[in-house]
Structure formats: structure tokens, C-alpha cells
Amino acid sequence: MTATEEAPGQRRQRRNVRMLGKLAVVVLVMFGFGYSLVPLYKKICELTGINVLAVQETVNVKPANTQVDSSRTITVEFDANTTGPWRFKPQVSSIQVHPGEMAQVVYEVVNTQSRAMEAQAIPSYAPQEAAAHFRKLECFCFKQQTLAPNEVRQMPVSFYIDPALPKNVKTITLSYTFFEVGAKGKAS
């Protein structure tokens, strides 16, 4: 009786072992298929010309900015005015840019005081009509600056000139007035 009782258990065990073997084969086939997809995809794209990323030479090519008006050159002059005991100046006095082209300049401020201060920069433009076409993406003038005693700080201005700038404007002056905020009531 034990021989007949063991037979269904042995059959079940054999079926389980066979099923485990089939599942192992399926897992190996799935892994191999997944592993081979990347080179297979690259080869298909290379043959059909569908995906330009598969071609190594085109990866490092930068797209041309079609918003830049390279037929015009604008001179942007930089100026700095201060009211307070510190030094404030642009690192360059002027640059040449094409309308639509990104540019960046750096202003340097030095707090010559032995105390911390909060200051703000206010921009102005000449000619006045240029103000509507001068687009700043990053500027220290967007918020108040807290400067530690004797701190030297480099402050960037990232901008572009809108191509809609009138054709008669050839030079723009960006001038900042840098002044201390709320210092009169503070004790040293």
C-alpha cells in the first residue's frame, strides 16, 4: 500500500521539478532577450537611419540657435554707481552681442566695512527704449544681497537682447546703482 501511495507524490514531485526546469529556461531566455535588446536596437536604428543618436558623429553637434540675429551687433556697456562705503564695478566695461544671443557678465562688490550689510542693486538702461528689450535670466538685482564684513563677491548677470529691438539702437548701457538697505537704524 505504501508503494501506491507514494506514486502520486512522486509524480507530483517529478512534475514540480519539470515545471521548475521550464521556468528556469523561460527566465534565462527572457534575460538573454532583454540583454540583447540594446545592441539589436542600435543596429536596427543604424541600418534604417531612424535614430540619429546611434550615429556617434552627430552626438557632439550643437543645434544652431535660430533666434539669434547674426546680421546685427549690439554693444552693451556696463556701469556701476554706489552709495556707501564699498566698491562695486563690472569686470568688463562692454561686450558685443547679437540680438537673441545669450551673454553673461560679472559684477564684483567688496564690502569694505567691518560689519555685515544688506544691499540692493537697481538697474537702469540707456536709451530708455532698450529697457523693454533687455531680458535678464539671472541677476543679483532680483533680490537683496547680504554681504559679510570685508566680503568680496562675484555676481553674474545672464541676459539676451530681444531681436525685436529697434534697428536704430546700436549701443545699450546697463547701469546699476548699488545701495545699502535699512542701515540707518542698525547698531554696529
Long-range contacts (C-beta under 8 A, 24 or more apart in sequence): 65-100, 65-101, 67-100, 67-163, 68-98, 68-99, 68-100, 68-101, 68-163, 69-98, 69-99, 69-100, 69-163, 70-98, 72-98, 72-99, 72-167, 73-97, 73-98, 73-170, 74-98, 74-99, 74-161, 74-165, 74-169, 74-170, 74-171, 74-172, 75-170, 75-171, 75-172, 76-103, 76-105, 76-161, 76-171, 76-172, 76-173, 76-174, 77-171, 77-172, 77-173, 77-174, 78-105, 78-107, 78-173, 78-174, 78-175, 79-173, 79-174, 79-175, 79-176, 80-107, 80-175, 80-176, 80-178, 81-175, 81-176, 81-177, 81-178, 82-177, 82-178, 82-179, 83-177, 83-178, 83-179, 83-180, 84-117, 84-119, 84-178, 84-179, 84-180, 84-183, 85-112, 85-113, 86-110, 86-111, 86-112, 86-113, 86-117, 86-119, 86-147, 86-178, 87-112, 88-176, 88-178, 91-154, 97-160, 97-161, 99-160, 99-161, 99-162, 99-163, 99-165, 100-160, 100-161, 100-162, 100-163, 101-160, 101-161, 102-137, 102-158, 102-159, 102-160, 103-158, 103-159, 103-160, 104-138, 104-156, 104-157, 104-158, 104-159, 105-156, 105-157, 106-154, 106-155, 106-156, 106-157, 107-140, 107-154, 107-155, 107-156, 107-157, 107-176, 108-152, 108-153, 108-154, 108-155, 109-145, 109-147, 109-152, 109-153, 109-155, 109-178, 110-150, 110-151, 110-152, 110-153, 111-147, 111-148, 111-149, 111-150, 111-151, 111-152, 112-150, 113-149, 113-150, 114-149, 114-150, 114-188, 115-149, 115-188, 116-146, 116-147, 116-148, 116-149, 117-146, 117-147, 117-180, 117-183, 118-144, 118-145, 118-146, 118-147, 118-180, 118-181, 118-182, 118-183, 119-144, 119-145, 119-147, 119-178, 119-179, 119-180, 119-181, 120-144, 120-145, 120-178, 120-179, 120-181, 121-145, 121-176, 121-177, 121-178, 122-176, 122-177, 122-179, 123-174, 123-175, 123-176, 124-174, 124-175, 124-176, 124-177, 125-172, 125-173, 125-174, 125-175, 126-172, 126-173, 126-175, 127-169, 127-172, 129-166, 129-169, 130-161, 130-165, 130-169, 130-172, 132-162, 133-161, 133-162, 133-164, 133-165, 133-169, 134-159, 134-161, 134-162, 134-172, 134-174, 135-159, 135-160, 135-161, 135-162, 141-176, 144-181
